[in-house]
Amino acid sequence: MSHPSSTSPARPITARPAQEYWSANLRIIGICLAIWALVSFGFGILLRPLLAGIAVGGTDLGFWFAQQGSIITFVALIFFYAWRMNRLDREFGVDEEQS
């Protein structure tokens, strides 16, 4: 026996929109991971010697990207992902705040 809920569940999406939704989700994840890899691995490790001559706050830019830039970028990407997924959920009608 199920109990009525005060919030209505999101309506299910059919197979075609579900595939489009999942593809869009994977595309967003891929873009976020590529940006994070570029910043943390690319700028912080591979390009560090090239960025060594550029000073930022008393240290070189390559060191800054390796120590601080990748963390700040990761946090910014978390907020971007949450914002973009909320928009995607509204587009496909599966958002939590649906009435």
C-alpha positions in Angstrom: 0.0 0.0 0.0 1.6 3.3 -1.0 1.1 6.6 0.8 0.3 9.7 -1.1 3.2 12.1 -1.3 3.1 15.8 -0.9 5.3 16.3 -3.9 4.4 14.9 -7.2 7.0 12.7 -8.9 8.6 13.9 -12.1 6.9 12.5 -15.1 8.8 9.7 -16.9 10.2 10.5 -20.2 9.9 8.2 -23.2 12.9 6.3 -24.8 13.8 8.9 -27.4 13.9 11.9 -25.1 15.6 9.8 -22.4 18.4 9.0 -24.9 18.7 12.7 -25.8 18.7 13.6 -22.1 21.5 11.1 -21.3 23.5 12.2 -24.4 23.3 15.8 -23.3 24.3 14.8 -19.7 27.3 12.9 -21.0 28.3 15.8 -23.2 28.2 18.2 -20.2 30.2 15.7 -18.1 32.8 15.3 -20.9 33.2 19.1 -21.3 33.7 19.6 -17.6 36.2 16.7 -17.3 38.1 18.1 -20.3 38.3 21.6 -18.8 39.4 20.2 -15.5 42.1 17.9 -17.1 43.4 20.8 -19.1 43.7 23.1 -16.1 45.0 20.5 -13.6 47.2 18.2 -15.8 47.8 20.5 -18.8 48.6 23.8 -17.1 49.8 22.4 -13.7 52.1 19.7 -15.1 52.7 19.7 -18.8 52.8 23.5 -19.4 54.4 24.3 -16.0 57.8 25.1 -17.5 56.3 27.5 -20.0 54.3 29.2 -17.3 57.2 29.4 -14.8 58.2 32.9 -15.9 54.8 34.5 -15.2 54.4 35.6 -11.6 51.0 35.5 -9.8 50.8 36.5 -6.2 54.5 35.9 -5.5 54.7 32.5 -7.2 54.9 31.4 -10.8 51.7 30.7 -12.7 52.4 27.0 -13.3 52.8 26.3 -9.6 49.6 28.3 -8.9 47.6 26.2 -11.4 48.9 23.0 -9.9 48.2 24.0 -6.3 45.2 26.4 -6.5 43.9 26.8 -10.0 42.8 23.2 -10.4 40.9 23.2 -7.1 39.2 26.5 -7.9 38.3 25.3 -11.4 36.9 22.1 -10.0 34.6 23.9 -7.5 33.5 26.3 -10.3 32.8 23.3 -12.6 30.6 21.7 -9.8 28.5 24.9 -9.7 28.4 25.0 -13.5 27.3 21.4 -13.7 24.5 21.8 -11.1 23.3 24.9 -12.9 23.4 23.3 -16.4 21.7 20.1 -15.2 18.9 22.0 -13.6 18.3 23.8 -17.0 18.5 20.4 -18.8 16.0 18.9 -16.3 13.6 21.7 -17.0 14.0 21.3 -20.7 13.1 17.6 -20.5 10.4 18.1 -17.8 12.1 16.0 -15.1 13.1 18.7 -12.6 12.5 18.3 -8.9 10.6 21.6 -8.6 7.9 20.6 -11.1 4.4 21.3 -9.9 
